[in-house]
Amino acid sequence: MGFKALNKTDNKIYSLDYWQKSFTNETPYCPVCGEITEIRAAGSVYMKTHFFHVKKGTYCPSIRENHSKYELLPPTEGDTKNGEEIINWTRVNISHLYTKCKEILNDRLKYDEFSNMLAKAKVKNIWCYKNLTINTLPYVLIVNFGVYPKIDGRDEDVWYIFDKDIYGDDLFLQKKITHIWKVTESDLERIELKYINNKGTVPHYVWTYVKTFYK
């Protein structure tokens, strides 16, 4: 259920309310997959008015039922050397990585969720994706994790995705990452990539934390 759409005339994204007031003759497109959408359930008392994908059987990752299809797969031709460098950087800068992930998640990231993010990345060998950098790492970890459930301070379930064209046929990352999408049942928000800040001293307790996940 989407509440924002792309206007290809000016290449800008607008809310549903603004669209209904200003673009009655324009075709709305999904900002994530680029497919045509249309407004559904206008005036309904049983369902919120929303943008609906016209294409039957759409595989847009913004739809929750499709999300699991877009969890990243292990790289087929990984860069082992770069992966080892990323892991070594993570060992030393685990606190900075956690802080960055928490910042992207609006300061709502529990330690056990972060632990699961790292563990899942290790299982899939996400570290060895070609051209992975320390700046794209937090975004890849967050997207790969799955759905973050509702908790105190997190009003509803939320998941994060890349644009559909970022993925190759086998759901490997194919293009340079510039942003991700935050998706909930009530909203869609574009989050631009910002460089990680790895300055400052790492707290002593972090070293014990690191050993838990990367021996």
ABEGO torsion letter per residue (X at the ends): XBABBBBAAAGBBBBAAAAAAABAABBBBBAAAGBBBBBBGBGBAABBBBBBBABBGBABAABAAAAAAABBBBBABBBAAAAAAAAAAAAAAAAAAAAAAAAAAGGBBBAAAAAAAAAAAAAAGAAABBGBBAAAAAAAAAAAAEBBBBBBGBABBBBBBBBAAABBAAGBBABBBABBBBBBAABBBBBBBBBBBABEBBBAAAAAAAAAABX
